[in-house]
Amino acid sequence: MSQETEKGISLTGKDIMPSTSSERTMSAVAYLILWVGIAVQLVTPITAAQLYPALSPAQIIIACILGNLIVAVLLTLLGDIGVRYGIPYAVYIRVCFGYLGTHIPALIRAIPAIFWFGFQTWMGAYALNTIMEMLTGYSNLTLLIIIFGAVQIINTAMGMEAITKFEWLASPSILIIGIILQVYIMKENHITFGEIFSKGGEGGISLGYGVVVMMGTYITMALNAPDFTRFLKTKFESSETNWWKINKGSFWAHIFGLIGSMLLFTIIGLTSGVATGTWNPIDAMVQTMGQDNPLLLIVCLAFVILAQWSTNISANLLPPGYIIVNLFPRKISFAKGAIIAGVIGLLIQPWNYADYVPQILLAITATLAPIVGIMFTDYYLLRKRQLNISELYKVNGQYKYWNNVNPAAIISYIPAGLSVFLLPDYGFFTALLISGILYYSLMKYWICKIYEQPEITNSAVIVQEVNQKL
């Protein structure tokens, strides 16, 4: 029995090994375009429309900016793992949770992505079905969900290069059509920005709740930021440690790609919700332009299809694809992992819960925020950005802990996650703080005394770097 498969544990596979210099082909501009493609989707306008009128339009905009600014910073902080070491999230999390324990946070991360893949496939198919009804009078939403889902799965299974190329095509088109849609809705409903933002909120939820909900859309991506940054081109020496020099490209891509796109689509959702009274942007399009301008309606519905497609392949299929590979790295390729994730996403039929998007996002924050706290604490506060990469792929390496599970991570996760439901208005921050404090204390004063962690206990240790030219 080989070391890599002892006790049924397999830790190596071609799709989860550190990325090589030849695989690092994504420029900072391409990464920005990728993030535009990720961030333009219908969950954002749906969320904005469903938060109104409990929150005022001005409060929703503030929540959008604050929530996504926090996410952008976290994306950059945790993306440093991918830039420096070239490893995906599913591999890095072994450091925090252990070789088998890693599957717990990995699956917790995969579930929301799989859910949103199915949900956004339904939205794209809904738009396709509307176009088909207009042109032929025929309707078959179920068939279109299957076909649209299959096309996206195939696109993702082709790998990061195919995903990036599609984003270059889709992202500019989506932004342009989004702006056209915003102008048209305002014109047809005779409504101005002044009128929209003069409206007050009815109350019932707080601004803090809105911030946490807005964070829920892409807090999932903060965890697996290394899945993308591991493919970024690098212009620094492998010995470089300056955080800003290493991460400035990804930082600006996250700031402009994520926040800019989310702000635009939040405004579209608010305008649509205020003007038409419906949270479903496709129904709002049909209601606004269906009779007077069917050609423009078809163009806008095509925009909906592109938006769902561009987000799904990068944000909702790629991450769970890697996670499924990590479960059986020698038996499952990334392509197979993406196919499995996509099929599950369609079978669970998440569109049945379309009326509860803010509540779903809150639950996502509750389950994922503690993992963010644990990752940040481990990587920055305990290990000071030092990782022993070779140990990540050894069954009997330093991350074996207790029966291949790190008790510190499990103990820290549970109360932190529960705090989100007890204090939903500030749930992300309580979860981050509680998980970070507990994890730091338990690792420093318990786990490290039993299971040697040189990066933590010996600040002068020189950790073996990945044998590659970054």
VOGU-3710 file (C-alpha; in Angstrom, 3 decimals, decimal comma):
1> msqetekgis> 0,000/0,000/0,000  1,529/3,320/-1,060  1,873/6,302/1,180  -0,548/8,328/-0,957  -3,388/5,815/-0,525  -2,874/4,654/3,048  -6,173/4,023/4,844  -8,071/4,935/1,703  -6,650/8,465/1,592  -5,499/9,747/-1,779
11> ltgkdimpst> -3,875/13,168/-1,839  -2,393/13,522/-5,320  -3,884/13,966/-8,768  -2,907/15,946/-11,844  -5,674/18,530/-11,413  -4,857/19,419/-7,797  -1,058/19,625/-7,915  0,603/23,078/-7,662  0,244/24,984/-10,925  3,409/25,260/-13,002
21> ssertmsava> 4,753/28,380/-14,687  3,439/27,125/-18,042  -0,082/26,935/-16,591  0,028/30,497/-15,297  -1,334/32,169/-18,417  -3,953/34,585/-17,039  -3,037/38,284/-17,100  -4,400/40,804/-14,585  -6,668/42,216/-17,320  -7,984/38,762/-18,156
31> ylilwvgiav> -8,628/38,207/-14,459  -10,584/41,472/-14,307  -12,684/40,342/-17,273  -13,207/36,982/-15,587  -14,537/38,724/-12,494  -16,914/40,860/-14,523  -18,228/37,636/-16,026  -18,553/36,066/-12,585  -20,323/39,029/-10,995  -22,929/39,750/-13,676
41> qlvtpitaaq> -25,839/37,460/-12,851  -29,479/37,693/-11,829  -29,105/36,753/-8,160  -27,908/40,313/-7,475  -30,902/42,184/-8,961  -33,247/39,599/-7,423  -31,662/40,185/-4,013  -31,914/43,970/-4,366  -35,560/43,764/-5,423  -36,449/41,408/-2,538
51> lypalspaqi> -34,705/43,607/0,057  -36,958/46,468/-1,052  -39,130/47,905/0,484  -37,897/46,684/3,896  -34,725/48,652/3,172  -34,697/51,899/1,224  -32,945/51,971/-2,182  -30,155/54,109/-0,680  -29,606/51,587/2,123  -29,495/48,720/-0,382
61> iiacilgnli> -26,818/50,520/-2,404  -24,760/51,133/0,755  -25,157/47,476/1,742  -24,018/46,422/-1,739  -20,871/48,563/-1,659  -19,877/47,694/1,912  -20,636/43,991/1,599  -18,764/43,524/-1,652  -15,834/45,694/-0,575  -15,309/43,330/2,348
71> vavlltllgd> -15,567/40,344/0,020  -13,088/41,915/-2,446  -10,527/42,400/0,319  -10,989/38,817/1,524  -10,670/37,521/-2,043  -7,308/39,233/-2,349  -6,082/38,160/1,081  -6,901/34,489/0,549  -5,991/34,642/-3,141  -2,387/35,135/-2,006
81> igvrygipya> -2,319/31,380/-1,352  -2,887/30,627/-5,027  -0,483/33,290/-6,313  2,395/32,213/-4,049  1,935/28,467/-3,951  -0,231/27,536/-6,932  -2,551/25,235/-4,974  -6,373/25,117/-5,090  -8,643/25,704/-2,095  -9,454/22,005/-1,730
91> vyirvcfgyl> -5,763/21,270/-1,131  -4,921/24,277/1,048  -7,772/23,577/3,473  -5,939/20,371/4,464  -3,644/22,663/6,460  -6,542/23,824/8,636  -8,795/20,759/8,844  -6,476/17,802/8,254  -6,218/15,326/5,375  -9,712/13,864/5,909
101> gthipalira> -11,225/16,802/7,794  -10,666/18,903/4,674  -13,710/17,289/3,065  -16,016/18,983/5,599  -15,293/22,630/4,617  -14,822/21,574/0,997  -18,318/20,110/0,753  -19,765/23,053/2,703  -18,236/25,289/0,023  -19,450/23,091/-2,840
111> ipaifwfgfq> -23,128/22,980/-1,815  -23,931/26,702/-2,405  -22,124/26,655/-5,749  -24,042/23,595/-6,903  -27,293/25,212/-5,692  -26,616/28,452/-7,599  -25,643/26,553/-10,738  -29,077/24,955/-10,836  -30,830/28,199/-9,909  -29,074/30,299/-12,539
121> twmgayalnt> -29,465/27,606/-15,179  -33,203/27,864/-14,513  -33,061/31,659/-14,983  -31,200/31,280/-18,272  -33,589/28,569/-19,468  -36,523/30,758/-18,395  -35,200/33,474/-20,699  -34,683/30,950/-23,505  -38,204/29,649/-23,035  -39,618/33,182/-23,247
131> imemltgysn> -37,780/33,763/-26,525  -39,021/30,429/-27,902  -42,616/31,266/-26,954  -42,365/34,643/-28,706  -40,930/33,179/-31,897  -42,727/29,825/-32,161  -45,514/29,747/-29,592  -43,959/26,554/-28,180  -42,845/26,195/-24,546  -40,785/23,498/-22,793
141> ltlliiifga> -38,912/24,910/-19,808  -37,779/21,518/-18,481  -36,122/20,549/-21,757  -34,366/23,903/-21,997  -33,068/23,598/-18,420  -31,463/20,277/-19,391  -29,994/21,579/-22,656  -28,696/24,847/-21,197  -27,237/23,009/-18,217  -25,456/20,519/-20,487
151> vqiintamgm> -23,894/23,270/-22,620  -22,482/25,024/-19,545  -21,157/21,774/-18,087  -19,324/20,973/-21,338  -17,844/24,488/-21,451  -16,540/24,162/-17,884  -15,202/20,643/-18,404  -12,965/22,032/-21,160  -10,910/23,811/-18,479  -9,799/27,284/-17,379
161> eaitkfewla> -8,625/28,382/-20,824  -12,056/27,753/-22,349  -13,714/29,539/-19,422  -11,462/32,592/-19,825  -12,087/32,802/-23,576  -15,845/32,731/-23,045  -15,605/35,514/-20,447  -13,755/37,726/-22,934  -16,760/37,366/-25,255  -19,553/37,543/-22,700
171> spsiliigii> -18,451/40,173/-20,180  -18,382/43,311/-22,390  -21,671/42,303/-24,040  -23,353/41,781/-20,690  -22,251/45,164/-19,332  -23,409/47,043/-22,438  -26,818/45,346/-22,542  -27,201/45,817/-18,782  -26,779/49,574/-19,170  -29,245/49,621/-22,100
181> lqvyimkenh> -31,760/47,692/-19,987  -31,394/50,149/-17,112  -31,993/53,164/-19,365  -34,994/51,530/-21,072  -36,748/50,547/-17,838  -36,342/54,073/-16,473  -37,607/55,629/-19,715  -40,609/53,351/-20,172  -41,701/53,678/-16,545  -41,024/57,441/-16,429
191> itfgeifskg> -38,877/57,135/-13,346  -35,666/58,965/-12,426  -32,815/58,145/-10,066  -34,028/60,970/-7,858  -37,447/59,344/-7,537  -35,947/55,906/-6,902  -33,597/57,053/-4,161  -36,115/59,358/-2,547  -38,137/56,350/-1,463  -37,796/55,241/2,141
201> geggislgyg> -37,719/51,798/3,666  -40,557/50,239/5,613  -38,256/48,642/8,176  -38,281/45,138/9,572  -34,627/44,475/8,734  -31,487/46,508/9,384  -28,691/47,826/7,198  -26,391/45,290/8,857  -28,670/42,499/7,707  -28,488/43,898/4,168
211> vvvmmgtyit> -24,677/43,959/4,266  -24,529/40,318/5,404  -27,002/39,292/2,693  -25,029/41,123/-0,001  -21,848/39,416/1,179  -23,533/36,045/0,861  -23,495/36,219/-2,942  -19,710/35,951/-3,275  -18,389/35,078/0,151  -18,290/31,603/-1,379
221> malnapdftr> -15,630/32,832/-3,784  -13,446/34,229/-0,993  -12,790/30,659/0,115  -11,731/29,329/-3,239  -9,971/32,449/-4,537  -6,786/30,311/-4,875  -8,575/28,223/-7,532  -8,308/31,262/-9,825  -5,221/33,133/-8,636  -3,086/29,998/-9,084
231> flktkfesse> -3,345/30,622/-12,825  -2,276/34,285/-12,719  0,903/35,278/-14,501  3,595/36,380/-12,066  6,421/38,871/-12,608  8,223/38,474/-9,299  10,958/36,166/-8,080  9,978/33,066/-6,114  11,715/34,604/-3,078  9,493/37,711/-3,151
241> tnwwkinkgs> 7,431/38,162/0,039  6,062/41,714/-0,335  2,296/41,257/-0,151  1,381/44,240/-2,333  3,810/43,397/-5,138  2,422/39,879/-5,264  -1,284/40,747/-5,059  -1,829/44,197/-6,556  -3,097/42,752/-9,848  -5,718/40,565/-8,206
251> fwahifglig> -6,676/43,363/-5,799  -7,665/45,786/-8,564  -9,425/43,016/-10,491  -11,524/42,207/-7,424  -12,276/45,867/-6,636  -13,367/46,914/-10,121  -14,610/43,589/-11,479  -16,675/42,579/-8,450  -17,848/45,850/-6,892  -18,456/47,643/-10,200
261> smllftiigl> -20,548/44,814/-11,630  -22,470/44,198/-8,394  -23,290/47,893/-8,072  -24,635/48,092/-11,630  -26,829/45,026/-11,225  -28,061/46,128/-7,805  -29,236/49,383/-9,394  -30,933/47,427/-12,209  -32,712/45,253/-9,649  -33,829/48,244/-7,597
271> tsgvatgtwn> -35,122/50,085/-10,652  -36,968/47,009/-11,860  -38,455/46,301/-8,428  -39,559/49,878/-7,783  -40,929/50,400/-11,293  -42,690/47,074/-11,895  -43,262/45,633/-8,416  -41,750/42,256/-9,336  -38,439/40,731/-8,206  -38,090/38,500/-11,290
281> pidamvqtmg> -36,042/40,520/-13,824  -37,244/38,420/-16,752  -40,892/39,086/-15,905  -39,987/42,763/-15,491  -38,474/42,814/-19,002  -41,540/41,187/-20,526  -43,822/43,570/-18,644  -41,814/46,624/-19,732  -41,020/45,951/-23,394  -42,933/42,827/-24,446
291> qdnplllivc> -45,617/44,618/-26,462  -43,775/47,680/-27,744  -40,306/46,420/-28,495  -40,094/42,633/-28,900  -36,724/42,803/-30,697  -35,101/44,629/-27,774  -36,738/42,152/-25,399  -35,086/39,264/-27,242  -31,726/41,044/-27,059  -32,142/41,595/-23,307
301> lafvilaqws> -33,199/37,993/-22,768  -30,085/36,907/-24,652  -28,164/39,055/-22,175  -29,797/37,110/-19,332  -28,649/33,841/-20,883  -25,062/35,078/-21,300  -25,013/36,431/-17,748  -26,045/33,126/-16,211  -23,670/31,198/-18,431  -20,634/33,363/-17,655
311> tnisanllpp> -21,243/33,180/-13,893  -22,053/29,491/-13,756  -18,991/28,158/-15,539  -16,498/30,091/-13,410  -18,199/30,572/-10,037  -20,574/27,640/-9,712  -19,020/24,713/-11,576  -15,255/25,221/-11,382  -15,016/25,333/-7,533  -17,124/22,222/-6,799
321> gyiivnlfpr> -15,384/20,507/-9,712  -12,047/20,809/-7,905  -13,643/19,800/-4,612  -15,067/16,608/-6,092  -11,669/15,848/-7,635  -10,112/16,214/-4,173  -12,436/13,497/-2,850  -11,056/10,956/-5,329  -8,061/12,639/-7,017  -6,768/9,490/-8,718
331> kisfakgaii> -10,136/8,389/-10,050  -11,892/11,625/-11,002  -10,585/14,308/-13,377  -11,656/17,938/-13,234  -13,942/17,387/-16,235  -15,740/14,539/-14,461  -15,966/16,605/-11,265  -17,621/19,485/-13,132  -20,099/17,085/-14,757  -21,040/15,542/-11,400
341> agviglliqp> -21,520/18,977/-9,805  -23,680/20,176/-12,686  -25,926/17,122/-12,731  -26,522/17,393/-8,970  -27,298/21,103/-9,337  -30,083/20,329/-11,802  -31,486/17,350/-9,922  -32,052/19,312/-6,677  -34,235/21,865/-8,563  -33,216/24,943/-6,534
351> wnyadyvpqi> -35,613/27,180/-8,491  -38,336/25,951/-6,147  -36,842/28,293/-3,513  -36,676/31,417/-5,684  -38,845/33,455/-3,280  -36,284/33,210/-0,470  -33,011/34,491/-1,935  -32,033/36,844/0,959  -32,644/34,089/3,518  -30,573/31,645/1,463
361> llaitatlap> -27,699/34,126/1,242  -27,821/34,626/5,013  -27,565/30,862/5,522  -24,610/30,713/3,124  -22,836/33,402/5,130  -23,500/31,444/8,338  -21,942/28,268/6,977  -18,962/29,821/5,188  -17,881/32,800/7,321  -16,308/30,597/10,033
371> ivgimftdyy> -14,165/28,888/7,391  -12,963/32,289/6,175  -11,998/33,152/9,761  -10,129/29,877/10,212  -8,284/30,203/6,883  -7,256/33,811/7,499  -6,088/33,086/11,044  -4,115/30,018/10,013  -2,440/31,522/6,951  -1,721/35,059/8,168
381> llrkrqlnis> -1,668/35,055/11,958  -0,260/31,607/12,711  1,870/30,546/9,742  2,779/34,065/8,557  2,110/33,045/4,907  4,501/30,100/5,089  3,383/26,680/3,857  5,226/23,394/3,541  3,770/22,321/0,225  5,308/18,853/0,134
391> elykvngqyk> 3,555/17,974/3,411  0,165/18,719/1,850  0,516/15,664/-0,367  1,885/13,204/2,239  -0,600/10,963/4,034  1,556/10,886/7,160  2,616/14,520/6,901  2,355/17,258/9,491  -1,336/17,943/8,759  -2,488/14,521/9,880
401> ywnnvnpaai> -3,457/15,773/13,355  -5,901/13,457/15,206  -7,070/10,677/12,882  -6,502/13,023/9,921  -8,852/15,649/11,396  -7,834/18,882/13,139  -10,022/19,201/16,282  -9,193/22,919/16,552  -10,932/23,681/13,255  -14,039/21,626/14,062
411> isyipaglsv> -14,411/23,107/17,549  -13,965/26,648/16,179  -16,423/26,184/13,328  -19,568/25,191/15,253  -20,118/28,146/17,672  -18,994/30,619/15,008  -21,600/29,362/12,551  -24,360/29,393/15,162  -23,581/33,017/16,022  -24,777/34,119/12,570
421> fllpdygfft> -28,307/32,925/13,323  -28,261/34,420/16,826  -27,033/37,806/15,574  -27,961/37,905/11,883  -27,362/41,651/11,509  -23,691/41,199/12,299  -23,408/37,474/11,672  -20,445/37,527/9,339  -18,344/39,564/11,711  -19,238/37,517/14,791
431> allisgilyy> -18,480/34,302/12,920  -15,169/35,678/11,668  -14,146/36,885/15,122  -15,276/33,812/17,084  -13,734/31,310/14,674  -10,487/33,286/14,500  -10,051/33,655/18,265  -10,952/30,051/19,015  -8,795/28,630/16,241  -5,761/30,740/17,135
441> slmkywicki> -5,981/29,804/20,812  -6,574/26,108/20,223  -3,768/25,799/17,661  -1,233/27,841/19,600  -1,780/26,367/23,041  -3,050/22,852/22,304  -2,647/21,362/18,831  0,877/22,639/18,153  2,079/21,129/21,423  0,951/17,695/20,248
451> yeqpeitnsa> 1,370/17,852/16,467  4,486/19,701/15,355  3,808/22,643/13,052  7,218/24,203/12,262  5,760/27,262/10,533  3,930/28,171/13,751  6,259/27,042/16,519  9,509/28,111/14,874  9,282/31,580/13,404  12,751/31,234/11,864
461> vivqevnqkl> 11,896/28,079/9,945  12,591/28,090/6,235  9,704/26,319/4,574  10,298/24,312/1,444  8,830/26,232/-1,476  7,098/24,678/-4,462  9,729/23,569/-6,970  8,655/25,909/-9,728  9,424/29,268/-11,161  6,574/31,587/-10,279
//
